[in-house]
Every structure is written in C-alpha cells, then in structure tokens.
C-alpha cells in the first residue's frame, strides 16, 4: 500500500485537497506582484507618476468595494458550482495581454485615465477573485471535511516564494513581469478545472433547510439582525486599526535608526512573522475546536491591541520588532475565524454575501476613511500617542466582541442545521 493510501481522506486526494492548495498559491501570487512590486514597474515602464500609482490603488479598493457584495451574492447562488472560479481563472490569464496590449500602448496618453482603467481591472481580478476563492474554499472545507486553514496556508507559503520570483523577474526580464500573472492563471485554471472536486453526498451542509432561496430580501433580513451589527461593530473597531497601523509601522521602526540598517532588521522581523503565521495555520484547527470561532476572533483582537500598545510604549526598536512578530500569531485567527464564525452563526444560504459585506466591504470602507485620519495623527500627535489611542480603542472593542457577539455551532467542523 502506498504512503498516500495510508493518509486519511481527503488529504490523499489531489482533487479534494491538494488542488485547493495549488489554486490558493497560484492565485495569490497576484498580491505580491501588485501590492509590493507593481508601483516600481509602473513608474519605470508604464510612464506612471507616483500620483498615478496612488490613483490606481484607490481604484483597486473601489472595485473591491463594488464587486465584493455582487460576487458574494452570486457565490451564494452557485454554492458548490464553479462558474465564478472559471471566470476568475480566465481573467487572471488575461492579465499579461491586458498590460502588454492595452496599458503599455496607452502609456503616452492621459496617464490618469490609464491609471483608472488599470486600477479597476486589476482590482476586479485581485480583490474580487480573492473573495471568490476564499468563500468557495471555506464551503468545500465543510463538504470535503478538510481543514480550511491548511489550504489557506498556501498564502503564507507563496509569501515566502513570491518576493524571490518577483525580484528576479524585475532584475532579469522586466517585460515578463505581468505575464507572470498569466502563468499563475494557467496553473490556477488547471487546478480549478482538473481538481477542486467535492463530495456530492455531503453538499447538504451548504444549505439551510428553512431558507432554500437566496434573495436580496433574505440578505437584508440578516443584515438587520443584532448578530450582524455586533459583528460589524467589532470588526470596525479592531481589524482596520491594526491594518492601518501596518501601513506606517516600517517608518516608525526606521525612526529608531539613523541608517538604512533598520529596514533590513524590519524585514527579518517580518519574515519571522510569516513563519509563525504559517505554523499557526497548521495548528489553528485544534485551537478552534477547543475555544470556538467567536473566542478566536476575540483573541485575535486582543493580540492586535497588545501589539498596538507595545508600539505605543516602545522605547527602542526591539519592542517594535516584537510587536511586528506578534502579528504572526493573529494572522491565523484572521484567516480562519471570520468565515467560520459567519458560516456557523448566519444562514448558510447567504454566507458569501454576509462575508463580503462584513469582513470585506465594511472593513475596506473603514480603512478608506481612517487611513488619512490616522496618517495625519502620526504627524500631529506622534507615533506613541497615536498607537496608544488605537490600542485602547482596539482593546475596548475586543471586550465588546467577547460580551455581545453570539455563539453559533462554532466548535463543530461541519455546522449543523
């Protein structure tokens, strides 16, 4: 008997497990390409100014806000079917031709119009596709009975690999930079078409017996419940604060140094953070089975608060480095608990819509509003006082979540009707 046959199903199956990891890694290659390196490429090769780059990223966020609820609604309609995955694969494959045959020829035109077009298209594929991917994988984790966090660990794996690939492409063959997304799209499409299978006898876990039809009325009914409002309030007071703090923490860290050596040390801390996050994704299922999704969200918020307060009280770079590493312990909770919580507490038929409206749209709107305010606070109050305020607010909302957020079937791997 081969080793694979000795491994418990579905972990010995390409179609029911490993193809999901491959698709997760190949699709999420788009994030380091766009978020980390594209600004350099666009300025150097597409004639973008820094203002053009900023406009493009704003358009990406805008498209994420627009597409999230719409794709979530259709995701609830399709459930175990894969048309949204096929569309995502085709769109990702077309990224290379789009940049090569549309954006590059327009680089001497009105760069603001080009920035808007670029940002909207990339935002649709990157932000919209991420929601499609995550929601489908979460559903299939219940159908196939695999650990969702183990599939999501593909994000941290590509987090190690992608910077090396992107750096080599930019240095050696920059003309292939966005064509790398096409290659990633082909791999993603292969995984989706030939794999990403499910157990047809277990798809009943995706449907509520009482609510068979998905409609805008049902979605609004769920949005008007206390459990939705409490979840959104909790998320708005915790997640955006930590994510916005991440935007400037490298500048805060560097302020303790007079040379660029601080940037190198910060990269080491961030690498350690990613290693901890990867290991955390492997063990998070055991933790969740002990404490439940709701408590996992509260623990995540407490870690965020401690991290912000450490930054506020930091007297040297070591404490800030510890705060940066600490985020690695929160990442597995953030990747796993929100969707598990939503699936266990709300009607399963509107899972994707509620997920898009809460962890997606609400959080992105908050980031859009607060990013400028907090950024101005760094200049007006300084990093220490700003982080102190953010840390206290985050801690208050963590306590709020622990008191008011409801418990569902969050200790069960497969929620019950």
MARDREN-996049 format. One record per residue (C-alpha): x, y negated, z. Coordinates in steps of 0.1 Angstrom, whole numbers, plus 5000, padded with zeros to 4 digits. Each point is the difference from the previous one (the first is absolute). Layout:
<sites>
XYZ
...
</sites>
This chain:
<sites>
500050005000
501449664990
500649735026
497249794985
497550275005
500850025037
499349635004
496449925011
497749874974
499749734985
503749935006
501150284977
497949854971
501349754974
496449904991
498649965034
502949845018
503449944983
498449824970
498649745024
503549935014
501349964964
497249764991
500649805032
503749964993
499749934963
497249755003
501549815030
503249944981
498149694987
500249835034
503849965003
500249924963
497549725002
500249885036
503850025005
501749964967
497649864974
500549645010
503750024991
499250174967
497349754991
502249705006
502950144981
498350174970
496449864997
500849635005
498049975032
500649735025
499850075037
496649824999
498950244972
501050305021
498149865030
496949954978
500350354986
500150155035
496949795010
498250154970
501050355011
498449935034
496949854984
499550304978
500450235030
497249815017
497850034970
500750354989
500050175035
496350005007
499150084964
502350304998
499050115035
496350004989
500850224969
502250225022
497050075022
498150094968
502650234986
501150175033
502150314989
499949914963
503149834986
499149744973
501449715021
503350205003
500150054962
499549634994
502749915026
502450244982
499349854966
500449645014
503350095016
501350164968
499249684982
502049785023
503250024979
498349924967
498049725017
503149825012
502150074969
497349924974
497949745018
501949825027
503549984984
498749864967
498149735019
503049895022
500449684980
496349915002
498249855029
501650195029
497249935024
497550174977
502550294996
500450025038
496250025005
499750284974
502950195014
498849975036
496450104993
501050314980
502750125024
497849925029
497250214986
502350304995
502049975032
497449895025
497050164984
501950324993
501350035035
496450005014
498950254974
502950235009
499849985038
496250045001
500150314978
502850165019
498349945033
496850174987
502050294986
501850055033
496750095016
498950224970
503350194996
500849995038
503549854997
501649735021
499449664983
503049855017
502350264985
498949894965
500349635010
503550075011
500849984963
499849625004
502950005025
502050254978
499749774970
500949725023
503550165003
500450084963
498549714981
502449735011
502950204987
498250074966
498949634997
503549875008
501650234974
497449904973
500549635006
503750034999
500350244970
496950004978
497849705011
498050034968
498650335014
498949845033
496250004994
500350314978
500950185032
496349965010
499050174968
502250295008
498550015035
496649984985
500750314978
501050195031
497049885019
497750094971
501650354998
499350055038
496449884997
499150204968
501850335008
499749985038
498049815026
497550295002
497550065028
498150285016
496549984983
498450195029
500949735025
499049684983
497049985023
502149835026
500149694978
496249945001
497649915027
496850205001
497949705008
501449764975
500450164966
500049694979
502649724999
498649664995
500849645008
497250005026
501650295018
503449835000
498549685014
498150195026
503350155012
501749664999
497349855023
500650265027
502049925032
502550274993
501049834967
500149655015
502150125029
502450194977
500449694978
500549775030
502650245014
501950024967
499949624995
501649945034
502850264997
501150124966
500349674980
502049845029
502650274999
500250014962
500349624997
502750015027
501950244977
500149744973
502449785020
501750245025
503150034978
500449625002
499650025038
502650285002
502449814978
499749695022
502150185026
502950014975
502249754983
500950234972
498150244976
501150295022
496649975017
498250114968
502050324999
499250085036
496449934994
500050254970
501450265024
497249945025
497450024972
501550334988
499750155035
496449875001
499250204968
501750315013
497949985032
496949944979
500750314979
500550225030
496949855016
497950094970
500950375005
498950015037
497149755000
497450274994
500950175033
499749665017
496749914985
498550345010
500949915035
498949645002
497649944971
500049744972
498549715021
502750035027
502650034972
498949664987
500349855035
503550155004
501049854967
498749665011
501950025033
503250084981
499449704978
499549785031
503150135018
502049944968
498949644997
500649945037
503550144997
500749764971
498649715022
502350095029
503150084979
503249845011
502250184974
499750204968
500150345018
496549945014
498649894966
501650314985
498250225026
496849824991
500550084963
500850375007
496950015023
497749944970
501050354988
497950155028
497049804990
500150084962
498750365003
497049885021
499349734974
500250244971
497850275015
497649865027
497949744982
498750234973
499750295024
498049785023
497849874972
499350354987
499050125035
497949715011
498249874969
497850184974
502450214979
498149894969
501349645003
503450095014
502049834971
497949695000
500349955038
503850074998
500449744972
498049745018
501650045034
503750104997
500249854965
498049694993
499649875035
503750045008
501149844967
497749705005
501449965035
503650024987
499249744973
498649755025
502550065028
503350034981
500249634994
498949915035
502550235017
502749904976
499449635010
500150115036
503550134996
501149654990
497949825026
500250225031
503050224991
500250384998
500050075037
496849825008
498250114968
500950375007
498849955036
496649874989
499750284974
501050275025
497549895026
497249984974
500950344987
499950155035
496649855008
498550154968
501650335008
498250005033
496849894982
500350314977
500550235029
496949885016
497649944971
500950224971
497950325001
501250355000
499050244972
500950364992
503549875000
501750305016
498750234973
502150044969
496850054980
497249775012
496750175006
496649884988
</sites>
